[in-house]
């Protein structure tokens, strides 16, 4: 009985990790798109200097 519970617990953990990794890939893709848009659509600041909309 214990080996069956351990196998089921391992399957649940691996499914959870796989789901989390898939979600993290989508989050990383969204961040990349936002970063590229910020890089492409930057504005001109004071003195003709080009700045980005984010501050890092």
FENSUL-V691596 format. One record per run of one state. SS is the DSSP state (a for helix, b for strand, c for the rest). FROM is the first residue (numbers start at 1). TO is the last residue. If there is no record, write none. Layout:
BEGIN
ss,from,to
SS,FROM,TO
SS,FROM,TO
END
This chain:
BEGIN
ss,from,to
c,1,1
a,2,40
c,41,42
b,43,44
c,45,45
a,46,48
c,49,49
b,50,51
c,52,56
END
